Amino acid sequence: MALELEGTLRHKLASQQGTSARGAWAKQEFILEFPDGNFTAQACFTAFGQDKVAELDKYQIGDRIKISFNIRSREYNGRWYNDLQIWRIAPAGQPMAAPAAAPAAPQVHAAPAPAFEQAPAPTLDDMPGDSPEEDLPF
């Protein structure tokens, strides 16, 4: 599943490098702050691979960016861990061109919220009258 999110780069964690049986690897995690309804939320994303870490280095704290990412989960000793791995990063507000080597990923967009008319506030005339038959305690 491929997702897109636009927000503000809030923090970059230290980059990590190492060597595995498959060769050298590099990764860097960062915090993205994004709108979530009436509030803002933050999430930690991972730039995995030397090319993605170098691409992340182009952006500074406070920059508005748009990322494409995948959600991955894995189990370890009976506990599950989630990972949000980016595969594309660009300045916010710019359309993202698909890379030539990557297959086209399905785009997931939230439907716009339906518009509702504002109901008028109730007045004293709308309130039920006090009568002896309606002697309920609530």
C-alpha positions as CSV (number, residue, x, y, z in Angstrom):
1,M,0.0,0.0,0.0
2,A,1.4,3.4,-1.0
3,L,0.4,6.6,0.8
4,E,1.2,10.3,0.5
5,L,1.4,12.8,3.2
6,E,2.3,16.5,3.3
7,G,3.6,18.2,6.4
8,T,6.5,20.0,8.2
9,L,9.8,18.4,8.9
10,R,10.2,18.8,12.7
11,H,13.2,16.7,13.6
12,K,15.9,14.6,12.0
13,L,17.4,11.8,14.1
14,A,21.0,10.7,13.6
15,S,21.7,8.6,10.5
16,Q,22.8,5.0,11.0
17,Q,25.1,2.9,8.8
18,G,26.2,-0.6,8.9
19,T,27.1,-3.7,6.9
20,S,24.9,-6.8,6.7
21,A,25.2,-10.1,4.7
22,R,23.7,-8.2,1.7
23,G,26.2,-5.3,1.9
24,A,26.3,-1.8,3.3
25,W,23.1,-0.1,4.4
26,A,22.1,3.4,5.7
27,K,19.0,4.8,7.2
28,Q,17.8,8.0,8.9
29,E,14.6,8.6,10.8
30,F,12.7,11.9,10.9
31,I,9.6,13.4,12.5
32,L,6.9,14.8,10.2
33,E,4.2,17.0,11.6
34,F,1.0,17.0,9.6
35,P,-2.7,18.2,10.0
36,D,-5.1,15.6,11.4
37,G,-8.6,17.1,11.5
38,N,-8.6,20.1,13.8
39,F,-5.2,19.2,15.3
40,T,-1.7,18.3,14.2
41,A,-0.1,14.9,14.6
42,Q,3.5,13.7,14.4
43,A,4.9,10.4,13.0
44,C,8.3,9.0,12.7
45,F,9.3,8.0,9.2
46,T,12.4,6.1,7.9
47,A,14.5,7.0,4.9
48,F,16.2,3.6,4.1
49,G,19.1,3.4,1.6
50,Q,22.0,5.8,0.9
51,D,20.0,7.5,-1.9
52,K,17.0,8.3,0.4
53,V,19.3,9.5,3.2
54,A,21.1,11.8,0.8
55,E,17.7,13.1,-0.5
56,L,16.5,13.8,3.0
57,D,19.7,15.8,3.7
58,K,18.5,18.4,1.1
59,Y,15.7,19.5,3.5
60,Q,16.1,21.5,6.7
61,I,14.0,21.5,9.9
62,G,10.8,23.6,9.3
63,D,10.7,22.8,5.6
64,R,7.3,21.8,4.2
65,I,7.6,18.4,2.4
66,K,5.5,15.8,0.7
67,I,6.4,12.2,1.1
68,S,5.2,8.9,-0.4
69,F,5.6,6.0,1.9
70,N,4.7,2.4,2.7
71,I,3.5,0.9,5.9
72,R,5.3,-2.3,7.0
73,S,4.8,-4.4,10.2
74,R,6.9,-7.2,11.6
75,E,6.7,-9.5,14.6
76,Y,9.5,-10.1,17.0
77,N,9.1,-12.2,20.2
78,G,5.3,-11.9,20.1
79,R,5.3,-8.2,19.7
80,W,4.5,-6.3,16.5
81,Y,6.4,-3.3,15.3
82,N,5.4,-0.8,12.5
83,D,7.7,0.9,10.1
84,L,6.8,3.9,7.8
85,Q,9.3,3.7,5.0
86,I,9.5,6.6,2.5
87,W,10.2,6.0,-1.1
88,R,9.8,9.5,-2.4
89,I,10.3,13.0,-1.0
90,A,9.7,16.4,-2.6
91,P,9.0,20.0,-1.6
92,A,5.3,20.5,-0.6
93,G,3.0,21.9,-3.2
94,Q,4.8,20.3,-6.1
95,P,3.4,17.4,-8.1
96,M,5.4,14.3,-7.7
97,A,6.7,12.7,-10.9
98,A,6.9,9.0,-10.8
99,P,10.4,7.6,-11.1
100,A,11.1,5.7,-14.3
101,A,12.3,2.5,-12.6
102,A,9.5,2.2,-10.0
103,P,6.2,0.6,-10.9
104,A,3.1,2.8,-10.7
105,A,1.6,2.6,-7.2
106,P,-2.1,3.0,-6.6
107,Q,-2.9,6.4,-5.2
108,V,-5.0,6.6,-2.0
109,H,-6.8,9.9,-1.4
110,A,-9.4,10.6,1.2
111,A,-12.7,11.8,-0.1
112,P,-13.6,15.4,0.8
113,A,-15.9,15.8,3.8
114,P,-19.5,16.4,2.8
115,A,-20.7,20.0,3.4
116,F,-23.4,20.3,6.1
117,E,-25.7,23.3,6.6
118,Q,-25.4,25.0,9.9
119,A,-28.5,24.4,12.0
120,P,-29.8,27.4,13.9
121,A,-29.4,27.4,17.7
122,P,-32.5,26.6,19.7
123,T,-34.4,29.4,21.2
124,L,-36.7,29.5,24.3
125,D,-39.7,29.0,22.0
126,D,-38.2,25.7,20.9
127,M,-38.0,24.4,24.5
128,P,-40.8,22.2,25.9
129,G,-43.1,23.9,28.3
130,D,-43.2,23.1,32.0
131,S,-46.3,21.1,32.7
132,P,-47.3,19.0,35.7
133,E,-47.7,15.9,33.5
134,E,-44.1,15.9,32.6
135,D,-42.6,15.4,36.0
136,L,-39.5,13.5,34.9
137,P,-36.3,13.9,37.0
138,F,-34.1,14.3,33.9
